[in-house]
Amino acid sequence: MAGSKFIPDRGLTTRMVLTMSLLGILYVAFIIALVLVGLNIWLVVAIVVGFGLFQYFSSDKIAMFSMGAREVSPEQAPELHAVVDRLCAMADMPKPKVAIARTDVPNAFATGHNSKTAVVCVTTGIMRRLETAELEAVLAHELSHVAHRDVMVMTIAGFLGIVAGFLTQMGLRFALFSGGGRGRGQNNPAIVALAVVAVSAIVWALSFLLTRVLSRYRELSADRAAAYLTGRPSALGSALTRITGDMARIPTDDLRKAEPFNAFFFTPAAAPKGFSLSTLFATHPPIEQRLSQLADISRQLGTGA
């Protein structure tokens, strides 16, 4: 996919197309609904387009800044660059920028809206904890996100939820401070604000569910792609087990700061254990499912569990 040697995933492609199509329909319906409840159409378009452009072109910079990450040169991180160089050669794909985030939270992520702006970032915490083979497997996972272009799709898919969430908060504040009890006509600003809140809340919930379903599948897809590219699914399984176990030792405040980026992380900073309603809204599939898939691939490749 995307001209690389990562195994193609038609299931991922189908889900990305379906998600974007459904979100496109939801996007149009959202604009129409906001106009029908009383908002000026040009204001709606300006807000939606403005947020969309900002999210699309600035998502990588926002993620890097928020995680305290900085791009590093081959001279600054020769071993890390050597691993990325080797994987990109194996995958026959352009090399993305390489960055390091100075945090003890053991994780990695990929961001960027195209191959030119793509960045693969690892934390100092994950570099300190993983063996070279494990780190290579994790980086292969992140590079597959870039090659499959699901990072771009997640960036685009996420912006509608951001707009809806923003309008929900603004509508609630406006209704609260505009004197909701005054006026009984249809043009009562408080009524309009509450209508905007209702529409935005519904759109936010639907977009949230759509992106979560896609997010869980893309993680399984990236695990498969990395396992087949490196030929060492056990290394990725070992990295998953090690990181998940060490996550419990990270201070709660650090995990809370990292949690908003769970959708882009190799493994979530905080994940529900076992099956519960919260797993339906999780950004990642359960670790048991990921390890089971990797064990199946090990058997197929004859490399052992």
DRENKERO-460081 format. One record per residue (C-alpha): x, y, z; residue number from 1; residue in one letter. Coordinates in nm, 4 decimals, decimal comma. Last residue first. Example, Ala and Ser with C-alpha at 12.3 -4.5 7.8 and 13.67 -1.06 7.14 Angstrom:
# DRENKERO-460081
(atom (1,3670 -0,1060 0,7140) 2 'S')
(atom (1,2300 -0,4500 0,7800) 1 'A')
//
This chain:
# DRENKERO-460081
(atom (0,5601 -1,7872 1,9895) 305 'A')
(atom (0,7733 -1,9741 1,7357) 304 'G')
(atom (0,9194 -1,8444 1,4111) 303 'T')
(atom (0,7229 -2,0749 1,1814) 302 'G')
(atom (0,5872 -1,7810 0,9837) 301 'L')
(atom (0,2281 -1,8999 1,0257) 300 'Q')
(atom (0,2878 -1,9908 1,3895) 299 'R')
(atom (0,4374 -1,6496 1,4594) 298 'S')
(atom (0,1428 -1,4854 1,2802) 297 'I')
(atom (-0,0999 -1,6648 1,5132) 296 'D')
(atom (0,1028 -1,5509 1,8165) 295 'A')
(atom (0,0897 -1,1928 1,6850) 294 'L')
(atom (-0,2903 -1,2106 1,6598) 293 'Q')
(atom (-0,3165 -1,3463 2,0139) 292 'S')
(atom (-0,0890 -1,0692 2,1425) 291 'L')
(atom (-0,3090 -0,8020 1,9855) 290 'R')
(atom (-0,6286 -0,9586 2,1188) 289 'Q')
(atom (-0,4843 -0,9891 2,4699) 288 'E')
(atom (-0,3671 -0,6271 2,4493) 287 'I')
(atom (-0,7299 -0,5203 2,4151) 286 'P')
(atom (-0,7995 -0,3236 2,0952) 285 'P')
(atom (-0,6856 0,0386 2,0914) 284 'H')
(atom (-0,8679 0,3751 2,0923) 283 'T')
(atom (-1,1220 0,2506 2,3465) 282 'A')
(atom (-1,4913 0,3401 2,3174) 281 'F')
(atom (-1,6194 -0,0182 2,3117) 280 'L')
(atom (-1,3604 -0,1036 2,5775) 279 'T')
(atom (-1,5357 0,1412 2,8131) 278 'S')
(atom (-1,8505 -0,0741 2,8140) 277 'L')
(atom (-1,6493 -0,3500 2,9749) 276 'S')
(atom (-1,4261 -0,6347 2,8671) 275 'F')
(atom (-1,0988 -0,6884 3,0491) 274 'G')
(atom (-0,8740 -0,4041 3,1578) 273 'K')
(atom (-0,9409 -0,0489 3,0384) 272 'P')
(atom (-0,6343 0,1315 2,8962) 271 'A')
(atom (-0,4293 0,4258 3,0152) 270 'A')
(atom (-0,1288 0,5595 2,8228) 269 'A')
(atom (-0,2604 0,3742 2,5214) 268 'P')
(atom (-0,0232 0,1582 2,3118) 267 'T')
(atom (0,1595 0,2611 1,9972) 266 'F')
(atom (0,0171 0,6096 2,0491) 265 'F')
(atom (-0,1889 0,8070 1,7959) 264 'F')
(atom (-0,5349 0,7473 1,9454) 263 'A')
(atom (-0,3903 0,7777 2,2963) 262 'N')
(atom (-0,2859 1,1390 2,2424) 261 'F')
(atom (-0,5259 1,2857 2,5013) 260 'P')
(atom (-0,3800 1,0336 2,7555) 259 'E')
(atom (-0,0282 1,1799 2,7649) 258 'A')
(atom (-0,0949 1,4453 3,0293) 257 'K')
(atom (-0,3036 1,2000 3,2298) 256 'R')
(atom (-0,0252 0,9417 3,2176) 255 'L')
(atom (0,2281 1,1922 3,3517) 254 'D')
(atom (-0,0040 1,2886 3,6380) 253 'D')
(atom (-0,0575 0,9224 3,7267) 252 'T')
(atom (0,3142 0,8580 3,7745) 251 'P')
(atom (0,4450 0,5736 3,5517) 250 'I')
(atom (0,4780 0,2341 3,7200) 249 'R')
(atom (0,1556 0,0956 3,5714) 248 'A')
(atom (0,2890 0,1750 3,2232) 247 'M')
(atom (0,5756 -0,0685 3,2857) 246 'D')
(atom (0,3532 -0,3713 3,2338) 245 'G')
(atom (0,1966 -0,2334 2,9164) 244 'T')
(atom (0,5388 -0,1411 2,7789) 243 'I')
(atom (0,6922 -0,4838 2,8476) 242 'R')
(atom (0,3972 -0,6794 2,7124) 241 'T')
(atom (0,3720 -0,4723 2,3951) 240 'L')
(atom (0,7480 -0,4866 2,3373) 239 'A')
(atom (0,7482 -0,8646 2,3840) 238 'S')
(atom (0,4620 -0,8991 2,1372) 237 'G')
(atom (0,6499 -0,6838 1,8866) 236 'L')
(atom (0,9604 -0,8989 1,9279) 235 'A')
(atom (0,7502 -1,2168 1,8986) 234 'S')
(atom (0,6179 -1,0954 1,5621) 233 'P')
(atom (0,9692 -1,1208 1,4205) 232 'R')
(atom (0,9588 -1,1376 1,0409) 231 'G')
(atom (1,0371 -0,7666 1,0341) 230 'T')
(atom (0,7889 -0,6850 0,7567) 229 'L')
(atom (0,5360 -0,9542 0,8534) 228 'Y')
(atom (0,5192 -0,8471 1,2167) 227 'A')
(atom (0,5096 -0,4772 1,1319) 226 'A')
(atom (0,2193 -0,5190 0,8887) 225 'A')
(atom (0,0239 -0,7353 1,1315) 224 'R')
(atom (0,0710 -0,4922 1,4213) 223 'D')
(atom (-0,0227 -0,2001 1,1935) 222 'A')
(atom (-0,3464 -0,3755 1,0930) 221 'S')
(atom (-0,4339 -0,4468 1,4562) 220 'L')
(atom (-0,3778 -0,0806 1,5353) 219 'E')
(atom (-0,5821 0,0244 1,2320) 218 'R')
(atom (-0,8767 -0,1826 1,3545) 217 'Y')
(atom (-0,8940 -0,0111 1,6923) 216 'R')
(atom (-0,8695 0,3375 1,5406) 215 'S')
(atom (-1,1393 0,2700 1,2807) 214 'L')
(atom (-1,3915 0,1759 1,5500) 213 'V')
(atom (-1,2854 0,4754 1,7611) 212 'R')
(atom (-1,3173 0,7137 1,4641) 211 'T')
(atom (-1,6755 0,6081 1,3941) 210 'L')
(atom (-1,7786 0,6224 1,7614) 209 'L')
(atom (-1,6407 0,9729 1,8130) 208 'F')
(atom (-1,7990 1,0963 1,4882) 207 'S')
(atom (-2,1378 0,9735 1,6095) 206 'L')
(atom (-2,1000 1,1239 1,9586) 205 'A')
(atom (-1,9727 1,4598 1,8266) 204 'W')
(atom (-2,2559 1,4818 1,5734) 203 'V')
(atom (-2,5151 1,4169 1,8434) 202 'I')
(atom (-2,3566 1,6715 2,0774) 201 'A')
(atom (-2,3348 1,9301 1,7992) 200 'S')
(atom (-2,7036 1,8993 1,7151) 199 'V')
(atom (-2,8119 1,9283 2,0799) 198 'A')
(atom (-2,5705 2,2142 2,1562) 197 'V')
(atom (-2,6811 2,4053 1,8460) 196 'V')
(atom (-3,0425 2,3663 1,9590) 195 'A')
(atom (-2,9428 2,4970 2,3033) 194 'L')
(atom (-2,7811 2,8022 2,1422) 193 'A')
(atom (-3,0875 2,8674 1,9262) 192 'V')
(atom (-3,3086 2,8492 2,2328) 191 'I')
(atom (-3,0790 3,0902 2,4195) 190 'A')
(atom (-3,0739 3,3326 2,1276) 189 'P')
(atom (-3,4566 3,3559 2,1218) 188 'N')
(atom (-3,5306 3,3711 1,7500) 187 'N')
(atom (-3,8204 3,1266 1,7777) 186 'Q')
(atom (-3,9980 3,3672 2,0094) 185 'G')
(atom (-4,0409 3,3299 2,3853) 184 'R')
(atom (-3,8074 3,5931 2,5218) 183 'G')
(atom (-3,6131 3,5890 2,8450) 182 'R')
(atom (-3,5696 3,2696 3,0428) 181 'G')
(atom (-3,2442 3,1694 2,8750) 180 'G')
(atom (-3,0641 3,4794 2,9974) 179 'G')
(atom (-2,7659 3,4878 2,7644) 178 'S')
(atom (-2,5143 3,3571 3,0176) 177 'F')
(atom (-2,6113 2,9905 3,0360) 176 'L')
(atom (-2,7256 2,9603 2,6754) 175 'A')
(atom (-2,3988 3,1155 2,5552) 174 'F')
(atom (-2,1900 2,8864 2,7746) 173 'R')
(atom (-2,3762 2,5777 2,6551) 172 'L')
(atom (-2,3485 2,6829 2,2921) 171 'G')
(atom (-1,9763 2,7484 2,3214) 170 'M')
(atom (-1,9147 2,4070 2,4771) 169 'Q')
(atom (-2,1236 2,2244 2,2157) 168 'T')
(atom (-1,9709 2,4310 1,9340) 167 'L')
(atom (-1,6192 2,3282 2,0385) 166 'F')
(atom (-1,7161 1,9616 2,0722) 165 'G')
(atom (-1,8741 1,9631 1,7265) 164 'A')
(atom (-1,5663 2,1266 1,5755) 163 'V')
(atom (-1,3334 1,8787 1,7489) 162 'I')
(atom (-1,5507 1,5849 1,6406) 161 'G')
(atom (-1,5329 1,7068 1,2821) 160 'L')
(atom (-1,1534 1,7370 1,3132) 159 'F')
(atom (-1,0905 1,3766 1,4104) 158 'G')
(atom (-1,1673 1,2200 1,0744) 157 'A')
(atom (-0,9118 1,4386 0,8972) 156 'I')
(atom (-0,6314 1,3476 1,1369) 155 'T')
(atom (-0,7416 0,9836 1,1477) 154 'M')
(atom (-0,7331 0,9710 0,7669) 153 'V')
(atom (-0,3844 1,1244 0,7559) 152 'M')
(atom (-0,2515 0,8758 1,0119) 151 'V')
(atom (-0,4275 0,5986 0,8149) 150 'D')
(atom (-0,1959 0,6654 0,5241) 149 'R')
(atom (-0,1033 0,2956 0,4957) 148 'H')
(atom (0,2637 0,3906 0,4634) 147 'A')
(atom (0,2477 0,6323 0,7579) 146 'V')
(atom (0,0652 0,3860 0,9834) 145 'H')
(atom (0,3093 0,1171 0,8658) 144 'S')
(atom (0,5939 0,3359 0,9887) 143 'L')
(atom (0,4471 0,3264 1,3411) 142 'E')
(atom (0,4345 -0,0538 1,3523) 141 'H')
(atom (0,7836 -0,0787 1,2031) 140 'A')
(atom (0,8984 0,1585 1,4790) 139 'L')
(atom (0,7535 -0,0770 1,7410) 138 'V')
(atom (0,9231 -0,3794 1,5818) 137 'A')
(atom (1,2581 -0,1968 1,5657) 136 'E')
(atom (1,2226 -0,1007 1,9326) 135 'L')
(atom (1,1692 -0,4665 2,0214) 134 'E')
(atom (1,4703 -0,5798 1,8182) 133 'A')
(atom (1,6880 -0,3092 1,9762) 132 'T')
(atom (1,5847 -0,4009 2,3322) 131 'E')
(atom (1,3251 -0,1817 2,4943) 130 'L')
(atom (1,3203 0,0094 2,8247) 129 'R')
(atom (1,5408 0,3136 2,7711) 128 'R')
(atom (1,4146 0,3823 2,4215) 127 'M')
(atom (1,0561 0,3548 2,5436) 126 'I')
(atom (1,1066 0,6118 2,8194) 125 'G')
(atom (1,3046 0,8486 2,5976) 124 'T')
(atom (0,9921 0,8711 2,3882) 123 'T')
(atom (0,9678 0,7749 2,0239) 122 'V')
(atom (0,8508 0,9881 1,7332) 121 'C')
(atom (0,7899 0,9110 1,3680) 120 'V')
(atom (0,7129 1,2238 1,1694) 119 'V')
(atom (0,5336 1,2582 0,8366) 118 'A')
(atom (0,5324 1,6064 0,6812) 117 'T')
(atom (0,6542 1,5029 0,3374) 116 'K')
(atom (0,4685 1,1690 0,3415) 115 'S')
(atom (0,1348 1,3387 0,4086) 114 'N')
(atom (-0,0830 1,4689 0,6937) 113 'H')
(atom (0,1723 1,4185 0,9711) 112 'G')
(atom (0,1894 1,2006 1,2818) 111 'T')
(atom (0,3426 0,8770 1,4026) 110 'A')
(atom (0,3583 0,7643 1,7642) 109 'F')
(atom (0,5798 0,5979 2,0218) 108 'A')
(atom (0,5461 0,5066 2,3882) 107 'N')
(atom (0,7120 0,4465 2,7235) 106 'P')
(atom (0,6057 0,7410 2,9443) 105 'V')
(atom (0,9418 0,8574 3,0809) 104 'D')
(atom (0,9188 1,1777 2,8805) 103 'T')
(atom (1,1666 1,3547 2,6566) 102 'R')
(atom (0,9985 1,3188 2,3196) 101 'A')
(atom (1,2315 1,2132 2,0379) 100 'I')
(atom (1,1842 1,2817 1,6693) 99 'A')
(atom (1,2561 1,1281 1,3300) 98 'V')
(atom (1,1343 1,2806 1,0051) 97 'K')
(atom (0,9926 1,0318 0,7593) 96 'P')
(atom (1,2034 0,8104 0,5321) 95 'K')
(atom (1,0443 0,7432 0,1971) 94 'P')
(atom (0,9252 0,3809 0,1534) 93 'M')
(atom (1,0822 0,0607 0,0260) 92 'D')
(atom (0,9639 -0,1352 0,3335) 91 'A')
(atom (1,3042 -0,2974 0,3924) 90 'M')
(atom (1,4829 0,0292 0,3124) 89 'A')
(atom (1,2458 0,2199 0,5409) 88 'C')
(atom (1,3110 -0,0360 0,8155) 87 'L')
(atom (1,6885 -0,0059 0,7868) 86 'R')
(atom (1,6817 0,3734 0,7829) 85 'D')
(atom (1,4487 0,3806 1,0868) 84 'V')
(atom (1,6831 0,1504 1,2818) 83 'V')
(atom (1,9902 0,3534 1,1818) 82 'A')
(atom (1,8130 0,6762 1,2748) 81 'H')
(atom (1,7576 0,5479 1,6279) 80 'L')
(atom (2,1186 0,4366 1,6601) 79 'E')
(atom (2,2568 0,7665 1,5260) 78 'P')
(atom (2,0509 0,9971 1,7497) 77 'A')
(atom (2,2122 1,3441 1,7462) 76 'Q')
(atom (2,4265 1,2872 1,4367) 75 'E')
(atom (2,1381 1,1293 1,2478) 74 'P')
(atom (1,9367 1,4460 1,3230) 73 'S')
(atom (1,6664 1,4810 1,5863) 72 'V')
(atom (1,3221 1,6404 1,5573) 71 'E')
(atom (1,1811 1,7609 1,8853) 70 'R')
(atom (0,9083 1,6281 2,1106) 69 'A')
(atom (0,7564 1,8066 2,4095) 68 'G')
(atom (0,4444 1,5921 2,3759) 67 'M')
(atom (0,2217 1,8954 2,3240) 66 'S')
(atom (0,4660 2,0516 2,0793) 65 'F')
(atom (0,4955 1,7373 1,8656) 64 'M')
(atom (0,1210 1,6753 1,8620) 63 'A')
(atom (0,0447 2,0385 1,7778) 62 'I')
(atom (0,3057 2,0428 1,4994) 61 'K')
(atom (0,1674 1,7225 1,3459) 60 'D')
(atom (-0,1923 1,8459 1,3682) 59 'S')
(atom (-0,1138 2,1861 1,2150) 58 'S')
(atom (-0,2018 2,1476 0,8468) 57 'F')
(atom (-0,5097 1,9293 0,8779) 56 'Y')
(atom (-0,6376 2,0649 1,2096) 55 'Q')
(atom (-0,6037 2,4292 1,1031) 54 'F')
(atom (-0,7644 2,3610 0,7666) 53 'L')
(atom (-1,0574 2,1793 0,9236) 52 'G')
(atom (-1,1035 2,4313 1,2038) 51 'F')
(atom (-1,1256 2,7149 0,9535) 50 'G')
(atom (-1,3506 2,5182 0,7192) 49 'V')
(atom (-1,5945 2,4352 0,9996) 48 'V')
(atom (-1,5944 2,7805 1,1607) 47 'I')
(atom (-1,6104 2,9748 0,8324) 46 'A')
(atom (-1,8809 2,7464 0,6920) 45 'V')
(atom (-2,0939 2,7897 1,0041) 44 'V')
(atom (-2,0470 3,1673 1,0041) 43 'L')
(atom (-2,1347 3,1785 0,6353) 42 'W')
(atom (-2,4520 2,9760 0,6953) 41 'I')
(atom (-2,5721 3,2036 0,9758) 40 'N')
(atom (-2,6947 2,9938 1,2653) 39 'L')
(atom (-3,0681 2,9499 1,3205) 38 'G')
(atom (-3,1540 2,5885 1,3926) 37 'V')
(atom (-3,1778 2,5150 1,0190) 36 'L')
(atom (-2,8267 2,6481 0,9534) 35 'V')
(atom (-2,6810 2,4219 1,2212) 34 'L')
(atom (-2,8700 2,1246 1,0790) 33 'A')
(atom (-2,7456 2,1900 0,7241) 32 'I')
(atom (-2,3831 2,2147 0,8431) 31 'I')
(atom (-2,4101 1,8949 1,0455) 30 'F')
(atom (-2,5842 1,7098 0,7618) 29 'A')
(atom (-2,2923 1,7957 0,5346) 28 'V')
(atom (-2,0357 1,6712 0,7919) 27 'Y')
(atom (-2,2404 1,3598 0,8703) 26 'L')
(atom (-2,2383 1,2689 0,5018) 25 'I')
(atom (-1,8630 1,3312 0,4896) 24 'G')
(atom (-1,8185 1,1357 0,8145) 23 'L')
(atom (-1,9964 0,8411 0,6585) 22 'L')
(atom (-1,7774 0,8614 0,3483) 21 'S')
(atom (-1,4586 0,9048 0,5517) 20 'M')
(atom (-1,5444 0,6045 0,7688) 19 'T')
(atom (-1,6348 0,3898 0,4669) 18 'L')
(atom (-1,3160 0,4813 0,2809) 17 'V')
(atom (-1,1034 0,4154 0,5911) 16 'M')
(atom (-1,2862 0,0895 0,6614) 15 'R')
(atom (-1,2391 -0,0353 0,3071) 14 'T')
(atom (-0,8692 0,0546 0,3093) 13 'T')
(atom (-0,8209 -0,1166 0,6455) 12 'L')
(atom (-0,9946 -0,4332 0,5260) 11 'G')
(atom (-0,7986 -0,4222 0,2029) 10 'R')
(atom (-0,4772 -0,4424 0,4015) 9 'D')
(atom (-0,1671 -0,4413 0,1840) 8 'P')
(atom (0,1440 -0,6002 0,3345) 7 'I')
(atom (0,4121 -0,3399 0,3924) 6 'F')
(atom (0,6353 -0,3369 0,0878) 5 'K')
(atom (0,5622 0,0288 0,0161) 4 'S')
(atom (0,3975 0,1968 -0,2853) 3 'G')
(atom (0,1186 0,3520 -0,0745) 2 'A')
(atom (0,0000 0,0000 0,0000) 1 'M')
//
